[in-house]
Amino acid sequence: MSKVHLSEISSLNFEADEMTTGRRVPPVPQLQCVEGGHKGGDRDTCGQYTPESVHCENKGWDAYSRSVQWSCTTALPSNLKLGKVRVNCERWSEHGPSDEVLSGSCALKYSLIDTASHPDSGNGTASTFFGVIFFAILAIILYNLFCGRRGAQTGYYGDDGNAPPPPYTPHNKQPQQQQPWRPGFWTGLGVGGAGAHLYDQWQRRDSHSHFDDHDSFGRHNSPAPVGPSHTYESTTSYGGTDTR
Protein backbone atom coordinates (compact mmCIF):
# COMPACT_ATOMS: atom_id res chain seq x y z
CA MET A 1 0.00 0.00 0.00
CA SER A 2 1.19 3.46 -0.86
CA LYS A 3 -0.01 7.03 -0.63
CA VAL A 4 -0.61 9.43 -3.50
CA HIS A 5 -1.50 13.09 -3.86
CA LEU A 6 -4.88 13.72 -5.46
CA SER A 7 -3.34 16.41 -7.66
CA GLU A 8 -1.14 13.70 -9.20
CA ILE A 9 -4.10 11.53 -10.26
CA SER A 10 -5.06 12.42 -13.83
CA SER A 11 -8.04 10.09 -14.11
CA LEU A 12 -10.00 7.42 -12.27
CA ASN A 13 -12.09 4.54 -13.60
CA PHE A 14 -14.77 3.15 -11.28
CA GLU A 15 -16.18 -0.33 -11.94
CA ALA A 16 -19.45 -1.86 -10.80
CA ASP A 17 -19.13 -4.66 -8.21
CA GLU A 18 -15.50 -3.73 -7.51
CA MET A 19 -14.18 -2.69 -4.10
CA THR A 20 -11.65 -0.06 -3.12
CA THR A 21 -8.51 -0.68 -1.10
CA GLY A 22 -8.59 0.00 2.62
CA ARG A 23 -6.03 0.62 5.32
CA ARG A 24 -7.51 2.65 8.19
CA VAL A 25 -11.13 1.90 7.27
CA PRO A 26 -12.79 -1.08 5.52
CA PRO A 27 -12.95 -1.12 1.68
CA VAL A 28 -16.13 0.24 0.07
CA PRO A 29 -17.79 -0.32 -3.34
CA GLN A 30 -16.22 1.78 -6.08
CA LEU A 31 -19.65 2.91 -7.33
CA GLN A 32 -22.19 4.11 -4.77
CA CYS A 33 -25.54 5.43 -5.96
CA VAL A 34 -27.11 7.78 -3.42
CA GLU A 35 -30.92 7.69 -3.48
CA GLY A 36 -32.94 10.86 -3.04
CA GLY A 37 -31.08 12.26 -0.07
CA HIS A 38 -28.09 13.19 -2.24
CA LYS A 39 -28.64 16.71 -3.53
CA GLY A 40 -29.55 16.71 -7.21
CA GLY A 41 -30.94 13.18 -7.33
CA ASP A 42 -34.41 11.67 -7.53
CA ARG A 43 -35.93 8.98 -5.38
CA ASP A 44 -36.23 5.42 -6.68
CA THR A 45 -33.75 5.95 -9.51
CA CYS A 46 -30.82 3.86 -8.27
CA GLY A 47 -32.82 0.68 -8.77
CA GLN A 48 -33.52 1.49 -12.42
CA TYR A 49 -29.97 1.01 -13.67
CA THR A 50 -26.38 0.59 -12.49
CA PRO A 51 -23.64 1.72 -14.89
CA GLU A 52 -20.92 -0.80 -15.63
CA SER A 53 -18.24 1.84 -15.24
CA VAL A 54 -17.79 5.58 -14.78
CA HIS A 55 -14.70 7.42 -16.02
CA CYS A 56 -13.63 10.58 -14.17
CA GLU A 57 -10.92 13.03 -15.19
CA ASN A 58 -9.05 15.46 -12.97
CA LYS A 59 -10.02 19.04 -13.91
CA GLY A 60 -7.70 20.76 -11.45
CA TRP A 61 -7.80 22.38 -8.05
CA ASP A 62 -10.76 24.54 -7.10
CA ALA A 63 -9.72 27.32 -4.72
CA TYR A 64 -13.33 27.97 -3.69
CA SER A 65 -14.10 24.44 -2.47
CA ARG A 66 -10.41 23.70 -1.78
CA SER A 67 -10.62 20.31 -3.49
CA VAL A 68 -9.81 18.61 -6.77
CA GLN A 69 -12.66 18.83 -9.31
CA TRP A 70 -13.68 15.93 -11.52
CA SER A 71 -15.54 15.45 -14.80
CA CYS A 72 -17.33 12.09 -14.74
CA THR A 73 -18.83 10.41 -17.80
CA THR A 74 -20.79 7.20 -18.35
CA ALA A 75 -23.44 5.68 -20.62
CA LEU A 76 -26.96 5.54 -19.21
CA PRO A 77 -30.43 4.73 -20.58
CA SER A 78 -31.84 7.74 -22.40
CA ASN A 79 -34.34 8.43 -19.60
CA LEU A 80 -31.54 8.85 -17.02
CA LYS A 81 -28.64 11.23 -16.55
CA LEU A 82 -25.95 11.75 -13.92
CA GLY A 83 -26.86 14.07 -11.07
CA LYS A 84 -24.34 15.19 -8.47
CA VAL A 85 -21.06 13.30 -8.31
CA ARG A 86 -18.42 13.22 -5.58
CA VAL A 87 -15.10 11.37 -5.50
CA ASN A 88 -14.47 9.99 -2.01
CA CYS A 89 -11.02 8.70 -1.00
CA GLU A 90 -9.44 7.35 2.17
CA ARG A 91 -7.06 9.85 3.74
CA TRP A 92 -3.62 8.35 4.30
CA SER A 93 -3.42 9.77 7.79
CA GLU A 94 -6.40 10.75 9.90
CA HIS A 95 -4.81 14.07 10.78
CA GLY A 96 -2.63 14.43 7.71
CA PRO A 97 -3.19 16.55 4.58
CA SER A 98 -6.53 15.90 2.85
CA ASP A 99 -4.73 15.78 -0.51
CA GLU A 100 -2.71 12.75 0.62
CA VAL A 101 -4.80 9.59 0.12
CA LEU A 102 -4.40 5.84 -0.04
CA SER A 103 -3.75 4.61 -3.57
CA GLY A 104 -6.73 2.72 -4.96
CA SER A 105 -9.07 3.87 -2.18
CA CYS A 106 -11.19 6.29 -4.21
CA ALA A 107 -14.88 5.61 -4.77
CA LEU A 108 -17.57 7.56 -6.58
CA LYS A 109 -20.81 8.69 -4.94
CA TYR A 110 -23.34 9.62 -7.59
CA SER A 111 -27.03 10.25 -8.05
CA LEU A 112 -29.33 9.70 -11.01
CA ILE A 113 -31.96 12.01 -12.44
CA ASP A 114 -34.97 10.60 -14.26
CA THR A 115 -35.48 12.99 -17.18
CA ALA A 116 -38.95 11.57 -17.83
CA SER A 117 -40.12 13.10 -14.53
CA HIS A 118 -38.46 16.44 -15.37
CA PRO A 119 -39.90 17.37 -18.80
CA ASP A 120 -38.70 20.55 -20.46
CA SER A 121 -41.93 22.54 -20.32
CA GLY A 122 -40.46 25.41 -22.31
CA ASN A 123 -39.70 23.30 -25.35
CA GLY A 124 -43.11 21.62 -25.12
CA THR A 125 -44.89 24.99 -25.10
CA ALA A 126 -42.92 26.25 -28.08
CA SER A 127 -43.59 23.02 -29.98
CA THR A 128 -47.33 23.28 -29.34
CA PHE A 129 -47.40 26.96 -30.36
CA PHE A 130 -45.68 26.34 -33.67
CA GLY A 131 -47.90 23.30 -34.20
CA VAL A 132 -51.00 25.51 -33.84
CA ILE A 133 -49.60 28.05 -36.32
CA PHE A 134 -48.69 25.31 -38.81
CA PHE A 135 -52.10 23.64 -38.77
CA ALA A 136 -53.91 27.00 -38.86
CA ILE A 137 -52.02 28.03 -42.00
CA LEU A 138 -52.69 24.62 -43.51
CA ALA A 139 -56.42 24.94 -42.78
CA ILE A 140 -56.52 28.42 -44.40
CA ILE A 141 -54.71 27.15 -47.50
CA LEU A 142 -57.12 24.23 -47.86
CA TYR A 143 -60.10 26.52 -47.28
CA ASN A 144 -58.99 28.94 -50.01
CA LEU A 145 -58.15 26.09 -52.36
CA PHE A 146 -61.44 24.20 -52.15
CA CYS A 147 -63.78 27.15 -51.65
CA GLY A 148 -62.08 29.08 -54.45
CA ARG A 149 -62.45 26.13 -56.80
CA ARG A 150 -66.11 25.74 -55.82
CA GLY A 151 -66.79 29.43 -56.56
CA ALA A 152 -65.11 29.14 -59.95
CA GLN A 153 -67.23 26.11 -60.83
CA THR A 154 -70.61 27.55 -59.71
CA GLY A 155 -70.09 30.96 -61.31
CA TYR A 156 -70.85 34.43 -60.01
CA TYR A 157 -74.62 34.52 -60.63
CA GLY A 158 -75.67 31.19 -59.20
CA ASP A 159 -75.47 27.49 -59.73
CA ASP A 160 -75.82 27.89 -63.53
CA GLY A 161 -72.72 29.70 -64.73
CA ASN A 162 -74.31 30.39 -68.17
CA ALA A 163 -77.49 32.02 -66.84
CA PRO A 164 -77.71 35.77 -67.71
CA PRO A 165 -77.90 38.24 -64.86
CA PRO A 166 -81.40 39.32 -63.84
CA PRO A 167 -82.50 42.81 -64.86
CA TYR A 168 -81.68 45.34 -62.28
CA THR A 169 -83.82 48.30 -61.32
CA PRO A 170 -84.03 50.19 -58.09
CA HIS A 171 -87.47 48.59 -57.53
CA ASN A 172 -86.56 45.11 -58.74
CA LYS A 173 -83.77 43.87 -56.51
CA GLN A 174 -83.38 40.15 -56.30
CA PRO A 175 -83.74 38.86 -52.78
CA GLN A 176 -80.44 37.75 -51.35
CA GLN A 177 -80.22 34.06 -50.78
CA GLN A 178 -78.97 32.88 -47.41
CA GLN A 179 -75.39 31.84 -47.82
CA PRO A 180 -74.40 28.48 -46.43
CA TRP A 181 -71.94 28.43 -43.54
CA ARG A 182 -68.34 28.26 -44.59
CA PRO A 183 -65.28 27.85 -42.42
CA GLY A 184 -63.26 30.98 -41.74
CA PHE A 185 -60.01 32.00 -40.11
CA TRP A 186 -61.01 31.25 -36.52
CA THR A 187 -62.37 27.89 -37.55
CA GLY A 188 -59.04 27.14 -39.19
CA LEU A 189 -57.23 28.26 -36.08
CA GLY A 190 -59.38 25.97 -33.94
CA VAL A 191 -58.76 23.05 -36.28
CA GLY A 192 -55.06 23.87 -36.16
CA GLY A 193 -55.05 23.82 -32.36
CA ALA A 194 -56.82 20.47 -32.27
CA GLY A 195 -54.43 19.09 -34.86
CA ALA A 196 -51.42 20.34 -32.94
CA HIS A 197 -52.73 18.71 -29.75
CA LEU A 198 -53.26 15.39 -31.51
CA TYR A 199 -49.82 15.65 -33.11
CA ASP A 200 -48.20 16.32 -29.72
CA GLN A 201 -50.03 13.37 -28.16
CA TRP A 202 -48.96 11.15 -31.05
CA GLN A 203 -45.32 12.15 -30.58
CA ARG A 204 -45.47 11.41 -26.86
CA ARG A 205 -47.10 8.03 -27.44
CA ASP A 206 -44.68 7.17 -30.23
CA SER A 207 -41.61 8.02 -28.13
CA HIS A 208 -42.73 5.62 -25.38
CA SER A 209 -44.21 2.88 -27.51
CA HIS A 210 -42.76 -0.59 -27.92
CA PHE A 211 -43.16 -3.23 -30.58
CA ASP A 212 -46.36 -5.22 -30.40
CA ASP A 213 -46.41 -8.98 -30.23
CA HIS A 214 -47.37 -9.09 -33.91
CA ASP A 215 -46.16 -6.98 -36.81
CA SER A 216 -48.25 -5.59 -39.67
CA PHE A 217 -48.05 -8.94 -41.46
CA GLY A 218 -49.39 -10.90 -38.50
CA ARG A 219 -46.04 -12.47 -37.67
CA HIS A 220 -45.15 -12.96 -34.03
CA ASN A 221 -42.41 -10.76 -32.60
CA SER A 222 -40.34 -11.61 -29.56
CA PRO A 223 -41.34 -9.47 -26.58
CA ALA A 224 -38.99 -6.58 -25.84
CA PRO A 225 -36.82 -7.10 -22.76
CA VAL A 226 -38.10 -5.43 -19.64
CA GLY A 227 -36.15 -2.31 -18.61
CA PRO A 228 -36.30 1.47 -18.33
CA SER A 229 -34.90 2.08 -21.80
CA HIS A 230 -33.05 0.37 -24.64
CA THR A 231 -31.30 3.47 -25.94
CA TYR A 232 -28.12 4.56 -24.20
CA GLU A 233 -26.58 8.00 -24.22
CA SER A 234 -23.39 9.49 -22.82
CA THR A 235 -23.95 11.72 -19.80
CA THR A 236 -21.44 13.88 -17.92
CA SER A 237 -21.50 15.58 -14.54
CA TYR A 238 -19.00 17.53 -12.44
CA GLY A 239 -18.10 17.36 -8.78
CA GLY A 240 -15.42 17.70 -6.15
CA THR A 241 -13.57 15.48 -3.69
CA ASP A 242 -13.93 14.54 -0.04
CA THR A 243 -12.16 12.06 2.21
CA ARG A 244 -13.10 9.48 4.80
N, C-alpha and C positions, 0 to 999 in steps of 0.2 A: 504494500500500500504506500502511496505517495501523495503529496499535496501539490496543488496547482493553483495558480492565480486565475481568477475568472477572466481577467483582461487578456490572458494568453490563450483562452479557448476561442477558436474562430467559429466553430459550429458544433452542434450537438444533434444526435439522432436518437429519438426515443421510440422504443419498440413495444408493442402490446405484449402482455404476458411475460415481460422481462423485468428483473429486479435490479435495483441499484446496488452498489457496494455499501458497506457500513462498517464503521469503526467504533465511534462513540455511541451511536444509536443503531437500532436494527435497520436492515435494508427495507426499502419501500418499492412499490411498483413504479416503473418508469413513467407510465401514463396514468394520470389520476383525473377522472372527470368529476367535477364538482357540480352537484345538482342544485339548482335554484338559489341556494344561499350565496353562491359565488356571484359577485356583482357582474352583471352583463349576461347572465345565463337564464334559461327558462327551466321551469320544473318539468320533470318527466322526459327530458331529452337524452340523458345519458344512456337510457335503456334502448333508445332507437338504433344507435350505431356506435361501434368502437373502431376508430381508425387503426389500421395495421401499424402505421408509423407516422411520426411527426418530425419534420426537419426544422431546426431552429438555427439561425445565424446571428452571430454577435454583431450588433449595430453600434457598439461603442458605449462609452460611459456617459451617463446622464447626471449632470451636476445638480439638477433639481431634486431628483429622487435618490441621488447618491448610490446608484446601482447600475450594473450593466444592463443594457436594453437588448431585446431579442426580437427577431422577426421569424414567426413560426408558420409553416405552410404544411398542408396535408390535403388529401382528396376526401371529400365527403359527399353523401347523397345530395342531390340538387336542392332538397328542401331544408338542408342544414348548413350552417356556417360556424366558424370558430368565433367564440365570444372572447372573454378575457383570458389571457394566458399569463402564467407566472412560472419561471424556472426556479426550482427549489433545490438547494444543494446542502450537504452536510459540512458545516464549518470544521476546519481541521482542529482547531482548538476552541474550547467553549468561550474563552475570553480573548482569543486572538483576533486578528484582522478579519473582517467579514469577507474580504476578497480572497482569502486563503481557504480553499476547500479541499475535501478529499476527492481524489481523482476517481471518476466513475460513479460519484454519489448523486449526480444531478437527476432530478425528476421533473416532469412537467405537469402542473395543475392547469386544467383548462375547463372551459364551459362551452356548451353548444347552444346555438340560437336556432329555433325552428322558424324559418322564414315564412312558412305557410300561415303562422299565427301572427305575423307582423307584415301584412300586406302594405304595399306602397300606395296609400290612398291618393296621393297627388297624381301619379301616373294613371291610376284608374279613372279619376275624374277627367283628366285631359283626354284619355282615350274615348270615354263616353261622349264628351262634348264634340270632338271631331267626328265621331260616328253619327251624331245627330245632324250635324251640318252636311255630311256626305249623303245621308239618306234623304234629307230634305231637298238638296239640290237634285238628286236623282229623281225624286217624286215630281219636282217642278218640270224637269226635262221631259219625263214621260207624259205628264199632263199636257204640255205644249205640243208634244209630238202627236198624240192620239186625238186630242181635241182640235188641233189645227187641221189634221187630216180629215176629221169628220166635217168640219166647217167647209173645207174645200169641196168635199163630195156632195153635201146637201145644197150648196149654193147660198147666195145672199138673201133671196126672196122666199125661201121655204124649202120644202122637201123636193120639189120639182125645180131643178136648176134651169130648165128651159122656159118656165112660165114667165110671161111678161109682167112687169110691175103693175099693180092696180093704179087706176087714175087717182090723182091726188088733188083734192080741193080743200080749202079750209073747213068746209062742212062735211067732207067725206073722208075722214081719217079712219083707217083700218084699225080695228081694236087690237091692241097688243096681246099677243098670246103669252101665257105664262111660261116662262123659260124653265126647263127642267134644271134640277140642282146639279151643279158641277163642282168638282173639287177645286179648291183654291190654294193660296199660299199656306195658310194656317193648317189646312188639312194635310198638305204635304209635309209641313213641319211635324205635325203629330205622327204621321206615318213614319217619318224619319226617326223620331224619338223611339217609337215602338220597335222599329227595325234595329236601331242601335242597341236597345236593351236586349233583344233576342240575340244579336250578334255577340254581345259581351257575355251573355249566359252560355252561348255555344262555345266560346273560347275557353271559359272557365271549365266547362264540362269536358271539353276535348283535352285540356291540359292534364286532367286528373283521370282520364278514362284508361281502361286497360282492354286488352284483347278479349273478345268473347270466346266462349267455348267452341263456337263454330264460326267459320269465315263466311264470306258472301256466297261461296259455292257449296255450303253445307258440310264442309269437311271439318273434322274435329281438330281443335287446336289444344296443345298441352297447356294446362293452367299456368299463369305467370307465377313465379315464386313470390312468397309472401315477404314483404319488406316495405320500408318507408319510401324507397325510391330505387330505380334501376339506372339512373343517370348520375354520374359522378362529376363533380367540378372541383377545381383547385380553390382553396380558400386560405387566406392569410390573416393573421392577427399579430398584434405587437404587445409586448409586456416587459416587465422588469425582472429582478432577481431578488430572492430572499433566502435565508439560511435557516437551518434547524439545528 
